[in-house]
Amino acid sequence: MSSKRPLRIGFSARIFHPKAGMRGIRSKSLQYLEQSVAHWVMSRDVMVFMIPSVNSDGQVYRSNIRLSDYATYLDGLILQGGADVSPQSYGEEPLHPDWVGDHVRDAYEMELLHEFMESGKAVLGICRGAQLINVALGGSLHQDIVLQVEGAASHVHEDFDRHAHAITWSDSSVFARLYPGLSSGRVISIHHQAINTLGRGLRVEARSVEDEVIEAVRLETKSYVVGLQWHPEFHPPGAPDLLDCMPILDEFLDAAYGQRWWRRRSGRQGPGLLNGVKGWFRFPPAGTRKSSLLDTVKGVFRFPARG
């Protein structure tokens, strides 16, 4: 057995918010990890950890545990799928009552993303996670593809995790290196929102064949930050009609290993957000206590008032 410590990969939590009148466990705020995505990563002998949010109304307060502590301890971050990103997080109002999204989760995941990027740790966003990366870097979303994209194809279906469509990438995409001899593949798609304007420093890696909706993005810095609009964890191993997503997982894990090796060799943090995209977030002055991302990027995003 190898003595090398396995990678420790953190997952952002999905959040269930209770509604009035609910009883039992559904009357509580729940934070959870979808099994398929955890098992997908664990298939490469990786340890996975769900990172809970820390809210001021809980029994553990932000002064006790900081999200930056997780960025120090863990080797990489995966932002998992789930609820819509709130339009208010990119300066818009919801066009429909069903599209208000989850601004609480937005704030938590943006802070988490900020801490891991600043630490130079690898980040992979899946579905909502890709959209969150884009919004955190100043981009916007189509609130609804059918409503806002002319000639839109179906990206969400009652078949849920069996609904697939084709994506394509160019020869200049990193995907061309990951998939030599290929320029397209079919992916499991479950989303009604999509990236509209690109966030700072992001480039498009892949698009939908039918309507050119953005399906993958990558940050153009030394830090590894990639977003996939589809769900690679729902691709069965060896499925002949679906894109094999293990090369993407291996690339992410290789980046996490590389950063860990660099830190161990140099005794310092890797080249992170402050080196690669300085000026894209507003940070507090040096020497002051770091607060949440809501404070560090105040004025860049419009969040609803607390309460």
C-alpha positions as CSV (number, residue, x, y, z in Angstrom):
1,M,0.0,0.0,0.0
2,S,1.3,3.4,-0.9
3,S,2.4,5.7,2.0
4,K,1.3,8.8,0.0
5,R,-1.5,10.6,1.8
6,P,-4.6,10.5,-0.4
7,L,-6.0,13.7,-1.7
8,R,-8.6,15.5,0.5
9,I,-11.3,17.0,-1.7
10,G,-14.0,19.3,-0.2
11,F,-17.5,19.5,-1.5
12,S,-19.8,22.5,-1.1
13,A,-23.0,21.5,0.6
14,R,-26.4,21.4,-1.0
15,I,-28.8,23.3,1.4
16,F,-32.4,22.5,2.2
17,H,-34.3,25.4,3.7
18,P,-37.4,24.5,5.8
19,K,-40.7,26.2,5.0
20,A,-43.4,27.2,7.4
21,G,-45.6,24.3,8.6
22,M,-43.0,21.5,8.0
23,R,-42.5,19.0,10.8
24,G,-39.9,16.5,11.8
25,I,-36.5,16.6,10.0
26,R,-38.0,18.7,7.2
27,S,-38.5,21.5,9.8
28,K,-34.7,21.8,10.1
29,S,-32.1,23.3,7.8
30,L,-30.3,20.4,6.1
31,Q,-26.9,20.4,4.4
32,Y,-26.1,17.4,2.4
33,L,-23.9,15.7,-0.3
34,E,-25.4,13.9,-3.4
35,Q,-24.1,10.4,-3.4
36,S,-23.3,10.0,-7.0
37,V,-20.8,12.9,-7.2
38,A,-19.0,11.7,-4.0
39,H,-18.6,8.2,-5.4
40,W,-17.4,9.6,-8.7
41,V,-14.5,11.3,-7.0
42,M,-13.9,8.5,-4.5
43,S,-13.4,6.1,-7.5
44,R,-9.9,7.6,-7.7
45,D,-9.0,6.7,-4.1
46,V,-9.7,10.2,-2.9
47,M,-11.0,11.2,0.5
48,V,-14.0,13.5,0.3
49,F,-15.4,16.0,2.9
50,M,-18.5,18.0,2.8
51,I,-17.9,21.6,3.9
52,P,-20.9,22.9,6.0
53,S,-21.8,26.6,5.8
54,V,-21.4,28.5,9.1
55,N,-24.4,30.8,9.7
56,S,-24.8,33.4,12.5
57,D,-28.1,31.7,13.7
58,G,-26.4,28.4,14.3
59,Q,-24.6,27.0,17.3
60,V,-21.2,27.4,15.6
61,Y,-20.2,30.9,14.8
62,R,-18.0,32.3,12.1
63,S,-15.5,33.5,14.7
64,N,-14.9,29.8,15.7
65,I,-14.5,28.2,12.3
66,R,-13.6,30.0,9.1
67,L,-14.1,28.7,5.6
68,S,-10.5,29.6,5.0
69,D,-9.5,26.9,7.4
70,Y,-11.0,24.3,5.0
71,A,-9.0,25.8,2.1
72,T,-5.9,25.4,4.1
73,Y,-6.6,21.8,5.2
74,L,-8.1,20.4,1.9
75,D,-6.4,19.9,-1.5
76,G,-9.3,20.9,-3.8
77,L,-12.9,22.0,-4.0
78,I,-15.9,20.7,-6.0
79,L,-19.0,23.0,-6.2
80,Q,-21.9,20.6,-6.6
81,G,-25.1,21.1,-8.4
82,G,-28.5,22.1,-7.0
83,A,-30.8,25.1,-6.7
84,D,-30.7,28.1,-9.1
85,V,-28.1,30.8,-8.5
86,S,-30.1,33.9,-7.4
87,P,-30.4,36.6,-10.2
88,Q,-29.8,39.1,-7.4
89,S,-26.3,37.7,-7.1
90,Y,-25.5,39.1,-10.6
91,G,-27.5,42.3,-10.3
92,E,-30.9,41.3,-11.7
93,E,-34.3,40.6,-10.4
94,P,-36.0,37.2,-10.9
95,L,-38.2,37.1,-14.0
96,H,-40.4,34.5,-12.4
97,P,-41.2,33.6,-8.8
98,D,-39.8,30.1,-9.3
99,W,-36.4,31.5,-10.3
100,V,-35.5,33.4,-7.1
101,G,-32.7,30.9,-6.5
102,D,-30.8,30.5,-3.2
103,H,-28.9,33.6,-2.3
104,V,-27.9,32.1,1.1
105,R,-26.0,29.3,-0.7
106,D,-24.7,31.8,-3.3
107,A,-23.0,33.8,-0.5
108,Y,-21.6,30.7,1.2
109,E,-20.2,29.2,-2.0
110,M,-18.8,32.5,-3.3
111,E,-16.8,32.8,-0.1
112,L,-15.7,29.2,-0.3
113,L,-14.6,29.7,-3.9
114,H,-12.7,32.9,-3.0
115,E,-10.8,31.1,-0.2
116,F,-9.8,28.1,-2.3
117,M,-8.7,30.3,-5.2
118,E,-6.7,32.6,-2.9
119,S,-5.0,29.4,-1.6
120,G,-4.2,28.3,-5.1
121,K,-6.2,25.1,-4.7
122,A,-7.9,23.4,-7.7
123,V,-11.6,24.0,-8.1
124,L,-14.2,22.1,-10.2
125,G,-17.8,23.4,-10.6
126,I,-20.6,21.1,-11.7
127,C,-23.8,22.5,-13.2
128,R,-24.8,25.2,-10.7
129,G,-21.1,25.2,-9.6
130,A,-20.1,26.3,-13.1
131,Q,-22.7,29.1,-13.0
132,L,-21.5,30.1,-9.5
133,I,-17.9,30.4,-10.7
134,N,-19.0,32.6,-13.6
135,V,-21.2,34.9,-11.4
136,A,-18.5,35.2,-8.7
137,L,-16.1,36.5,-11.4
138,G,-18.5,39.1,-12.5
139,G,-20.5,37.3,-15.2
140,S,-24.2,36.8,-15.6
141,L,-26.7,34.0,-16.4
142,H,-29.6,33.4,-18.6
143,Q,-32.4,33.0,-16.0
144,D,-34.2,30.6,-18.3
145,I,-32.8,29.1,-21.5
146,V,-36.1,28.6,-23.2
147,L,-37.2,32.2,-22.5
148,Q,-33.9,34.0,-23.2
149,V,-32.0,31.9,-25.8
150,E,-33.3,32.0,-29.3
151,G,-33.7,28.5,-30.8
152,A,-33.0,26.9,-27.5
153,A,-32.7,23.1,-27.2
154,S,-33.9,21.1,-24.3
155,H,-31.3,21.1,-21.4
156,V,-33.7,19.8,-18.7
157,H,-36.2,16.9,-19.1
158,E,-38.5,14.7,-17.0
159,D,-36.0,11.9,-17.7
160,F,-33.7,13.8,-15.4
161,D,-30.3,11.9,-15.2
162,R,-31.0,10.0,-18.4
163,H,-31.4,13.1,-20.6
164,A,-28.4,13.7,-22.8
165,H,-27.4,16.1,-25.6
166,A,-24.3,16.8,-27.7
167,I,-21.5,19.3,-26.9
168,T,-18.6,20.3,-29.0
169,W,-15.2,21.9,-28.5
170,S,-12.5,23.5,-30.7
171,D,-9.0,22.4,-31.4
172,S,-7.7,25.2,-29.1
173,S,-9.7,23.9,-26.1
174,V,-7.9,21.9,-23.4
175,F,-10.6,19.3,-24.1
176,A,-8.9,18.6,-27.4
177,R,-5.8,17.5,-25.5
178,L,-7.9,15.4,-23.0
179,Y,-9.8,13.8,-25.8
180,P,-7.4,13.3,-28.8
181,G,-9.2,12.6,-32.0
182,L,-12.6,13.8,-30.7
183,S,-14.3,17.2,-31.0
184,S,-17.7,16.3,-29.5
185,G,-19.5,14.1,-27.1
186,R,-22.9,13.5,-25.4
187,V,-23.4,14.6,-21.8
188,I,-26.1,14.3,-19.1
189,S,-27.8,17.7,-18.9
190,I,-30.1,19.0,-16.1
191,H,-30.3,22.8,-16.1
192,H,-32.7,25.6,-17.2
193,Q,-30.2,28.4,-16.4
194,A,-27.0,28.9,-18.4
195,I,-24.0,31.3,-18.6
196,N,-24.7,34.5,-20.4
197,T,-21.9,37.0,-20.1
198,L,-18.5,35.5,-19.2
199,G,-16.9,36.3,-15.9
200,R,-13.4,37.9,-15.9
201,G,-10.6,35.7,-17.0
202,L,-12.9,32.8,-18.1
203,R,-12.8,31.3,-21.6
204,V,-15.3,28.9,-23.2
205,E,-14.2,25.3,-23.3
206,A,-17.3,23.7,-24.8
207,R,-20.7,24.6,-26.2
208,S,-24.0,22.8,-26.9
209,V,-24.1,21.6,-30.5
210,E,-27.8,22.5,-31.0
211,D,-28.0,26.1,-29.6
212,E,-24.4,27.0,-28.7
213,V,-25.2,27.4,-25.0
214,I,-21.9,27.5,-23.0
215,E,-21.3,24.1,-21.5
216,A,-17.8,24.4,-20.0
217,V,-15.5,27.3,-18.9
218,R,-11.9,27.5,-17.7
219,L,-10.0,30.2,-15.9
220,E,-7.0,31.5,-17.8
221,T,-4.5,31.7,-14.9
222,K,-2.1,29.3,-13.2
223,S,-4.9,28.3,-10.7
224,Y,-7.0,25.4,-11.9
225,V,-10.7,26.5,-12.0
226,V,-13.0,24.7,-14.4
227,G,-16.8,24.7,-14.7
228,L,-18.9,21.9,-16.3
229,Q,-22.5,22.7,-17.1
230,W,-23.3,19.0,-17.3
231,H,-23.3,16.2,-14.6
232,P,-20.2,13.9,-15.1
233,E,-21.2,11.9,-12.1
234,F,-24.3,10.6,-13.9
235,H,-22.2,9.1,-16.7
236,P,-22.0,5.3,-16.1
237,P,-18.4,4.0,-16.5
238,G,-17.9,2.7,-20.0
239,A,-21.2,4.1,-21.4
240,P,-20.6,4.0,-25.2
241,D,-23.0,6.8,-26.0
242,L,-21.8,9.3,-23.3
243,L,-18.6,11.3,-23.0
244,D,-16.1,9.6,-20.7
245,C,-15.5,12.2,-18.0
246,M,-12.7,10.5,-16.1
247,P,-10.0,12.5,-18.1
248,I,-11.6,15.7,-16.7
249,L,-11.6,14.2,-13.1
250,D,-8.0,13.1,-13.5
251,E,-7.0,16.5,-14.7
252,F,-8.6,18.2,-11.7
253,L,-7.0,15.7,-9.3
254,D,-3.6,16.1,-11.0
255,A,-3.9,19.8,-10.5
256,A,-4.7,19.2,-6.8
257,Y,-1.7,16.9,-6.4
258,G,0.5,19.4,-8.2
259,Q,-0.4,22.3,-5.9
260,R,0.1,20.0,-2.8
261,W,3.6,19.0,-4.0
262,W,4.5,22.7,-4.7
263,R,3.4,23.8,-1.2
264,R,5.3,20.9,0.4
265,R,8.4,21.6,-1.5
266,S,8.4,25.4,-1.1
267,G,6.7,25.6,2.3
268,R,4.4,28.2,0.9
269,Q,0.9,28.5,-0.6
270,G,0.6,28.0,-4.3
271,P,0.1,30.8,-6.9
272,G,-3.5,31.6,-6.1
273,L,-6.2,34.1,-6.8
274,L,-4.2,37.2,-5.5
275,N,-1.4,36.4,-8.0
276,G,-3.6,35.3,-11.0
277,V,-6.6,37.6,-10.9
278,K,-5.6,40.4,-8.6
279,G,-8.1,43.2,-8.8
280,W,-11.1,41.1,-9.7
281,F,-12.2,40.9,-6.1
282,R,-12.0,43.7,-3.6
283,F,-9.9,42.5,-0.6
284,P,-9.6,44.2,2.8
285,P,-6.3,46.1,3.5
286,A,-3.3,43.9,4.4
287,G,-3.3,43.1,8.2
288,T,-7.0,43.4,8.8
289,R,-9.2,40.5,9.7
290,K,-10.5,38.8,6.6
291,S,-14.3,38.9,6.5
292,S,-16.8,37.1,4.3
293,L,-16.9,37.5,0.6
294,L,-20.0,39.6,1.0
295,D,-17.7,42.2,2.5
296,T,-14.7,41.7,0.2
297,V,-16.8,42.2,-2.9
298,K,-19.3,44.6,-1.6
299,G,-20.5,46.8,-4.4
300,V,-19.7,44.2,-7.1
301,F,-22.8,42.1,-6.5
302,R,-26.3,43.0,-5.3
303,F,-27.5,40.7,-2.6
304,P,-31.0,41.0,-1.0
305,A,-31.1,42.5,2.5
306,R,-30.7,40.2,5.4
307,G,-33.9,39.0,7.0
